[in-house]
Amino acid sequence: MAKYRKVAFSPEVDDTLREVCLEIEKRYELHFLEIGTDKNCVHFLLQSVPMKSPTQIIKILKSITARELFRLHPEIKKQLWGGSFWSSGYFVNTVSKFEDESTILKYVRDQGIEKDYQVLDKI
């Protein structure tokens, strides 16, 4: 999540984030299956080797993406006055080959898509 829940993602920033992630893939043993953004947060579905802990992966992602997004989009740094791009927290979950990866893939893919909710009349 972007620091202070500020709206930091635009189509241009999304594209840059994806490009940076592709570069991360080349240097680290990570493979991004899906990247979903929604104005102030990002969801990743990725694969990694078992030797990398989730904490190591998060540190890699947060540090490199923040540095590159600030460098390539200086306007973001003005919005996030504290100098940090990401909030300090994160959520990690693992998916095994026996769990339903397609559900998580759909969730990540649908980030930022406006949902059509039907309002039910009260009886």
Backbone as JSON Lines, residues from 0, in Angstrom:
{"i":0,"aa":"M","n":[0.84,-1.16,0.0],"ca":[0.0,0.0,0.0],"c":[0.89,1.23,0.0]}
{"i":1,"aa":"A","n":[0.5,2.23,-0.77],"ca":[1.27,3.47,-0.81],"c":[1.18,4.16,0.54]}
{"i":2,"aa":"K","n":[2.26,4.83,0.9],"ca":[2.34,5.53,2.18],"c":[1.16,6.49,2.33]}
{"i":3,"aa":"Y","n":[0.6,6.57,3.5],"ca":[-0.53,7.45,3.84],"c":[-1.77,7.16,3.01]}
{"i":4,"aa":"R","n":[-1.81,6.01,2.36],"ca":[-2.92,5.64,1.47],"c":[-3.18,6.68,0.38]}
{"i":5,"aa":"K","n":[-2.13,7.39,0.01],"ca":[-2.25,8.4,-1.04],"c":[-2.46,7.72,-2.39]}
{"i":6,"aa":"V","n":[-3.19,8.39,-3.26],"ca":[-3.38,7.9,-4.62],"c":[-2.08,8.15,-5.37]}
{"i":7,"aa":"A","n":[-1.31,7.08,-5.56],"ca":[0.01,7.22,-6.18],"c":[0.09,6.55,-7.54]}
{"i":8,"aa":"F","n":[-0.91,5.76,-7.87],"ca":[-0.83,4.99,-9.1],"c":[-1.72,5.58,-10.18]}
{"i":9,"aa":"S","n":[-1.13,5.75,-11.33],"ca":[-1.81,6.2,-12.54],"c":[-1.45,5.19,-13.61]}
{"i":10,"aa":"P","n":[-2.05,5.26,-14.78],"ca":[-1.65,4.32,-15.84],"c":[-0.15,4.37,-16.16]}
{"i":11,"aa":"E","n":[0.45,5.57,-16.11],"ca":[1.88,5.7,-16.39],"c":[2.71,5.04,-15.29]}
{"i":12,"aa":"V","n":[2.33,5.27,-14.04],"ca":[3.05,4.67,-12.91],"c":[2.87,3.16,-12.93]}
{"i":13,"aa":"D","n":[1.67,2.69,-13.26],"ca":[1.43,1.24,-13.38],"c":[2.37,0.62,-14.4]}
{"i":14,"aa":"D","n":[2.52,1.28,-15.56],"ca":[3.41,0.76,-16.6],"c":[4.86,0.7,-16.11]}
{"i":15,"aa":"T","n":[5.28,1.76,-15.42],"ca":[6.64,1.79,-14.89],"c":[6.83,0.68,-13.86]}
{"i":16,"aa":"L","n":[5.86,0.5,-13.0],"ca":[5.94,-0.55,-11.99],"c":[6.11,-1.92,-12.65]}
{"i":17,"aa":"R","n":[5.35,-2.18,-13.68],"ca":[5.47,-3.46,-14.39],"c":[6.85,-3.63,-15.02]}
{"i":18,"aa":"E","n":[7.37,-2.57,-15.62],"ca":[8.71,-2.63,-16.23],"c":[9.77,-2.9,-15.17]}
{"i":19,"aa":"V","n":[9.66,-2.23,-14.03],"ca":[10.62,-2.44,-12.93],"c":[10.53,-3.88,-12.44]}
{"i":20,"aa":"C","n":[9.32,-4.4,-12.34],"ca":[9.15,-5.79,-11.88],"c":[9.77,-6.78,-12.87]}
{"i":21,"aa":"L","n":[9.68,-6.49,-14.15],"ca":[10.32,-7.36,-15.14],"c":[11.83,-7.35,-14.99]}
{"i":22,"aa":"E","n":[12.39,-6.2,-14.64],"ca":[13.83,-6.12,-14.38],"c":[14.2,-6.88,-13.1]}
{"i":23,"aa":"I","n":[13.35,-6.8,-12.1],"ca":[13.58,-7.54,-10.86],"c":[13.59,-9.04,-11.16]}
{"i":24,"aa":"E","n":[12.69,-9.48,-12.02],"ca":[12.64,-10.9,-12.42],"c":[13.97,-11.38,-12.97]}
{"i":25,"aa":"K","n":[14.62,-10.53,-13.75],"ca":[15.87,-10.92,-14.39],"c":[17.01,-11.08,-13.39]}
{"i":26,"aa":"R","n":[17.0,-10.27,-12.32],"ca":[18.12,-10.26,-11.37],"c":[17.89,-11.17,-10.16]}
{"i":27,"aa":"Y","n":[16.65,-11.42,-9.82],"ca":[16.34,-12.23,-8.65],"c":[15.53,-13.44,-9.11]}
{"i":28,"aa":"E","n":[15.47,-14.43,-8.31],"ca":[14.73,-15.63,-8.7],"c":[13.25,-15.49,-8.35]}
{"i":29,"aa":"L","n":[12.62,-14.54,-9.04],"ca":[11.2,-14.26,-8.86],"c":[10.53,-14.3,-10.23]}
{"i":30,"aa":"H","n":[9.28,-14.69,-10.23],"ca":[8.5,-14.67,-11.46],"c":[7.12,-14.1,-11.13]}
{"i":31,"aa":"F","n":[6.8,-12.96,-11.73],"ca":[5.51,-12.31,-11.49],"c":[4.45,-12.97,-12.37]}
{"i":32,"aa":"L","n":[3.46,-13.56,-11.74],"ca":[2.35,-14.15,-12.48],"c":[1.28,-13.11,-12.79]}
{"i":33,"aa":"E","n":[1.11,-12.19,-11.85],"ca":[0.11,-11.13,-12.03],"c":[0.46,-9.96,-11.12]}
{"i":34,"aa":"I","n":[0.18,-8.74,-11.61],"ca":[0.35,-7.52,-10.84],"c":[-0.95,-6.74,-10.97]}
{"i":35,"aa":"G","n":[-1.58,-6.45,-9.85],"ca":[-2.82,-5.68,-9.86],"c":[-2.66,-4.41,-9.04]}
{"i":36,"aa":"T","n":[-3.04,-3.27,-9.62],"ca":[-2.95,-2.0,-8.89],"c":[-4.33,-1.38,-8.75]}
{"i":37,"aa":"D","n":[-4.48,-0.6,-7.7],"ca":[-5.75,0.08,-7.45],"c":[-5.49,1.4,-6.74]}
{"i":38,"aa":"K","n":[-5.1,2.41,-7.44],"ca":[-4.86,3.79,-7.0],"c":[-3.87,3.92,-5.85]}
{"i":39,"aa":"N","n":[-4.05,3.17,-4.74],"ca":[-3.13,3.35,-3.62],"c":[-2.55,2.04,-3.1]}
{"i":40,"aa":"C","n":[-2.78,0.94,-3.81],"ca":[-2.2,-0.33,-3.37],"c":[-1.88,-1.23,-4.56]}
{"i":41,"aa":"V","n":[-1.05,-2.21,-4.29],"ca":[-0.62,-3.16,-5.32],"c":[-0.74,-4.56,-4.75]}
{"i":42,"aa":"H","n":[-1.15,-5.49,-5.6],"ca":[-1.21,-6.9,-5.24],"c":[-0.35,-7.66,-6.24]}
{"i":43,"aa":"F","n":[0.52,-8.51,-5.73],"ca":[1.39,-9.32,-6.58],"c":[1.04,-10.79,-6.37]}
{"i":44,"aa":"L","n":[1.02,-11.52,-7.45],"ca":[1.02,-12.98,-7.39],"c":[2.32,-13.38,-8.06]}
{"i":45,"aa":"L","n":[3.2,-14.0,-7.27],"ca":[4.51,-14.33,-7.83],"c":[5.01,-15.66,-7.32]}
{"i":46,"aa":"Q","n":[5.97,-16.18,-8.04],"ca":[6.64,-17.43,-7.67],"c":[8.08,-17.1,-7.32]}
{"i":47,"aa":"S","n":[8.6,-17.88,-6.38],"ca":[9.99,-17.69,-5.99],"c":[10.56,-19.04,-5.6]}
{"i":48,"aa":"V","n":[11.87,-19.06,-5.49],"ca":[12.55,-20.27,-5.03],"c":[12.34,-20.41,-3.52]}
{"i":49,"aa":"P","n":[12.37,-21.62,-2.99],"ca":[12.12,-21.81,-1.57],"c":[13.18,-21.18,-0.65]}
{"i":50,"aa":"M","n":[14.35,-20.88,-1.17],"ca":[15.4,-20.3,-0.32],"c":[15.14,-18.84,0.04]}
{"i":51,"aa":"K","n":[14.25,-18.17,-0.65],"ca":[13.92,-16.78,-0.35],"c":[12.69,-16.75,0.56]}
{"i":52,"aa":"S","n":[12.83,-16.1,1.68],"ca":[11.69,-15.97,2.59],"c":[10.75,-14.89,2.08]}
{"i":53,"aa":"P","n":[9.48,-14.92,2.49],"ca":[8.56,-13.84,2.1],"c":[9.08,-12.47,2.51]}
{"i":54,"aa":"T","n":[9.71,-12.37,3.67],"ca":[10.25,-11.09,4.12],"c":[11.34,-10.59,3.18]}
{"i":55,"aa":"Q","n":[12.23,-11.47,2.74],"ca":[13.28,-11.08,1.79],"c":[12.67,-10.58,0.48]}
{"i":56,"aa":"I","n":[11.66,-11.28,0.02],"ca":[10.99,-10.9,-1.23],"c":[10.36,-9.51,-1.1]}
{"i":57,"aa":"I","n":[9.67,-9.26,0.01],"ca":[9.03,-7.97,0.23],"c":[10.07,-6.86,0.28]}
{"i":58,"aa":"K","n":[11.18,-7.1,0.96],"ca":[12.25,-6.09,1.03],"c":[12.78,-5.76,-0.35]}
{"i":59,"aa":"I","n":[13.0,-6.78,-1.17],"ca":[13.48,-6.57,-2.54],"c":[12.47,-5.73,-3.32]}
{"i":60,"aa":"L","n":[11.19,-6.15,-3.29],"ca":[10.16,-5.46,-4.05],"c":[9.99,-4.02,-3.61]}
{"i":61,"aa":"K","n":[9.88,-3.81,-2.31],"ca":[9.63,-2.45,-1.81],"c":[10.8,-1.51,-2.08]}
{"i":62,"aa":"S","n":[12.01,-1.97,-1.84],"ca":[13.15,-1.07,-1.99],"c":[13.4,-0.71,-3.45]}
{"i":63,"aa":"I","n":[13.42,-1.68,-4.33],"ca":[13.72,-1.4,-5.73],"c":[12.6,-0.63,-6.41]}
{"i":64,"aa":"T","n":[11.35,-1.04,-6.18],"ca":[10.24,-0.34,-6.84],"c":[10.12,1.09,-6.34]}
{"i":65,"aa":"A","n":[10.29,1.32,-5.04],"ca":[10.21,2.69,-4.51],"c":[11.29,3.57,-5.13]}
{"i":66,"aa":"R","n":[12.52,3.08,-5.13],"ca":[13.64,3.86,-5.68],"c":[13.38,4.23,-7.14]}
{"i":67,"aa":"E","n":[12.96,3.25,-7.94],"ca":[12.76,3.49,-9.36],"c":[11.53,4.36,-9.64]}
{"i":68,"aa":"L","n":[10.46,4.16,-8.89],"ca":[9.27,4.99,-9.1],"c":[9.54,6.44,-8.73]}
{"i":69,"aa":"F","n":[10.27,6.68,-7.64],"ca":[10.64,8.05,-7.28],"c":[11.56,8.66,-8.34]}
{"i":70,"aa":"R","n":[12.48,7.87,-8.87],"ca":[13.42,8.37,-9.86],"c":[12.72,8.71,-11.18]}
{"i":71,"aa":"L","n":[11.82,7.84,-11.61],"ca":[11.17,8.02,-12.91],"c":[9.9,8.87,-12.86]}
{"i":72,"aa":"H","n":[9.34,9.04,-11.67],"ca":[8.12,9.84,-11.5],"c":[8.3,10.76,-10.29]}
{"i":73,"aa":"P","n":[9.09,11.82,-10.43],"ca":[9.37,12.7,-9.29],"c":[8.13,13.36,-8.7]}
{"i":74,"aa":"E","n":[7.06,13.44,-9.48],"ca":[5.82,14.04,-8.97],"c":[5.24,13.23,-7.8]}
{"i":75,"aa":"I","n":[5.54,11.95,-7.76],"ca":[5.05,11.1,-6.66],"c":[5.7,11.51,-5.35]}
{"i":76,"aa":"K","n":[6.96,11.86,-5.4],"ca":[7.69,12.23,-4.17],"c":[7.07,13.45,-3.51]}
{"i":77,"aa":"K","n":[6.49,14.35,-4.31],"ca":[5.83,15.54,-3.75],"c":[4.57,15.14,-2.98]}
{"i":78,"aa":"Q","n":[3.86,14.12,-3.47],"ca":[2.65,13.66,-2.8],"c":[2.97,12.94,-1.49]}
{"i":79,"aa":"L","n":[4.05,12.18,-1.5],"ca":[4.42,11.37,-0.33],"c":[5.53,12.1,0.41]}
{"i":80,"aa":"W","n":[5.16,13.03,1.23],"ca":[6.09,13.97,1.84],"c":[7.11,13.35,2.78]}
{"i":81,"aa":"G","n":[6.91,12.15,3.26],"ca":[7.84,11.55,4.22],"c":[9.04,10.88,3.59]}
{"i":82,"aa":"G","n":[9.1,10.78,2.27],"ca":[10.23,10.16,1.61],"c":[10.1,8.66,1.43]}
{"i":83,"aa":"S","n":[9.04,8.06,1.93],"ca":[8.81,6.62,1.75],"c":[7.67,6.43,0.75]}
{"i":84,"aa":"F","n":[7.83,5.44,-0.11],"ca":[6.76,5.15,-1.06],"c":[5.74,4.21,-0.46]}
{"i":85,"aa":"W","n":[6.22,3.14,0.16],"ca":[5.34,2.09,0.67],"c":[5.06,2.28,2.16]}
{"i":86,"aa":"S","n":[3.9,1.84,2.58],"ca":[3.62,1.8,4.02],"c":[4.45,0.69,4.64]}
{"i":87,"aa":"S","n":[4.54,0.67,5.95],"ca":[5.43,-0.29,6.6],"c":[4.85,-1.71,6.62]}
{"i":88,"aa":"G","n":[3.55,-1.85,6.52],"ca":[2.94,-3.17,6.61],"c":[2.82,-3.87,5.27]}
{"i":89,"aa":"Y","n":[2.51,-5.15,5.34],"ca":[2.23,-5.93,4.13],"c":[1.54,-7.22,4.54]}
{"i":90,"aa":"F","n":[0.93,-7.87,3.58],"ca":[0.3,-9.16,3.8],"c":[0.87,-10.14,2.8]}
{"i":91,"aa":"V","n":[1.27,-11.3,3.27],"ca":[1.81,-12.35,2.41],"c":[1.05,-13.62,2.69]}
{"i":92,"aa":"N","n":[0.74,-14.33,1.64],"ca":[0.11,-15.63,1.76],"c":[0.76,-16.55,0.74]}
{"i":93,"aa":"T","n":[0.87,-17.8,1.07],"ca":[1.46,-18.75,0.13],"c":[0.35,-19.57,-0.52]}
{"i":94,"aa":"V","n":[0.64,-20.02,-1.72],"ca":[-0.3,-20.85,-2.47],"c":[0.46,-22.1,-2.89]}
{"i":95,"aa":"S","n":[-0.08,-23.24,-2.57],"ca":[0.56,-24.48,-3.01],"c":[-0.13,-24.97,-4.27]}
{"i":96,"aa":"K","n":[0.44,-26.0,-4.84],"ca":[-0.17,-26.55,-6.06],"c":[-1.51,-27.21,-5.76]}
{"i":97,"aa":"F","n":[-1.8,-27.42,-4.48],"ca":[-3.05,-28.07,-4.11],"c":[-4.15,-27.06,-3.79]}
{"i":98,"aa":"E","n":[-3.8,-25.78,-3.69],"ca":[-4.79,-24.74,-3.41],"c":[-5.27,-24.14,-4.72]}
{"i":99,"aa":"D","n":[-6.26,-23.29,-4.64],"ca":[-6.88,-22.73,-5.82],"c":[-6.18,-21.44,-6.24]}
{"i":100,"aa":"E","n":[-5.12,-21.56,-7.02],"ca":[-4.37,-20.42,-7.51],"c":[-5.22,-19.52,-8.39]}
{"i":101,"aa":"S","n":[-6.18,-20.09,-9.1],"ca":[-7.0,-19.3,-10.03],"c":[-7.84,-18.25,-9.29]}
{"i":102,"aa":"T","n":[-8.28,-18.55,-8.08],"ca":[-9.05,-17.58,-7.29],"c":[-8.19,-16.37,-6.94]}
{"i":103,"aa":"I","n":[-6.97,-16.62,-6.51],"ca":[-6.06,-15.53,-6.16],"c":[-5.66,-14.76,-7.41]}
{"i":104,"aa":"L","n":[-5.41,-15.45,-8.51],"ca":[-5.07,-14.8,-9.77],"c":[-6.18,-13.85,-10.19]}
{"i":105,"aa":"K","n":[-7.43,-14.29,-10.1],"ca":[-8.57,-13.44,-10.47],"c":[-8.66,-12.23,-9.55]}
{"i":106,"aa":"Y","n":[-8.44,-12.43,-8.26],"ca":[-8.49,-11.32,-7.3],"c":[-7.44,-10.26,-7.64]}
{"i":107,"aa":"V","n":[-6.22,-10.68,-7.9],"ca":[-5.14,-9.75,-8.22],"c":[-5.42,-9.06,-9.55]}
{"i":108,"aa":"R","n":[-5.88,-9.81,-10.52],"ca":[-6.16,-9.27,-11.86],"c":[-7.28,-8.23,-11.82]}
{"i":109,"aa":"D","n":[-8.25,-8.4,-10.93],"ca":[-9.41,-7.51,-10.88],"c":[-9.19,-6.25,-10.07]}
{"i":110,"aa":"Q","n":[-7.98,-6.02,-9.55],"ca":[-7.71,-4.8,-8.79],"c":[-7.91,-3.58,-9.68]}
{"i":111,"aa":"G","n":[-8.58,-2.58,-9.14],"ca":[-8.78,-1.33,-9.87],"c":[-9.96,-1.34,-10.82]}
{"i":112,"aa":"I","n":[-10.62,-2.47,-10.96],"ca":[-11.78,-2.55,-11.85],"c":[-13.01,-2.21,-11.04]}
{"i":113,"aa":"E","n":[-13.76,-1.23,-11.52],"ca":[-14.98,-0.84,-10.83],"c":[-15.99,-1.99,-10.89]}
{"i":114,"aa":"K","n":[-16.58,-2.27,-9.76],"ca":[-17.57,-3.35,-9.68],"c":[-18.97,-2.76,-9.83]}
{"i":115,"aa":"D","n":[-19.84,-3.48,-10.49],"ca":[-21.24,-3.1,-10.6],"c":[-21.99,-3.81,-9.49]}
{"i":116,"aa":"Y","n":[-22.42,-3.07,-8.49],"ca":[-23.15,-3.67,-7.39],"c":[-24.62,-3.39,-7.56]}
{"i":117,"aa":"Q","n":[-25.41,-4.41,-7.34],"ca":[-26.85,-4.26,-7.44],"c":[-27.38,-3.92,-6.04]}
{"i":118,"aa":"V","n":[-28.12,-2.84,-5.96],"ca":[-28.72,-2.43,-4.69],"c":[-30.08,-3.09,-4.57]}
{"i":119,"aa":"L","n":[-30.27,-3.82,-3.49],"ca":[-31.54,-4.5,-3.28],"c":[-32.49,-3.59,-2.51]}
{"i":120,"aa":"D","n":[-33.73,-3.56,-2.94],"ca":[-34.73,-2.79,-2.23],"c":[-35.04,-3.41,-0.89]}
{"i":121,"aa":"K","n":[-35.27,-2.56,0.11],"ca":[-35.66,-3.07,1.42],"c":[-37.11,-3.5,1.38]}
{"i":122,"aa":"I","n":[-37.41,-4.53,2.11],"ca":[-38.8,-5.04,2.14],"c":[-39.59,-4.26,3.15]}
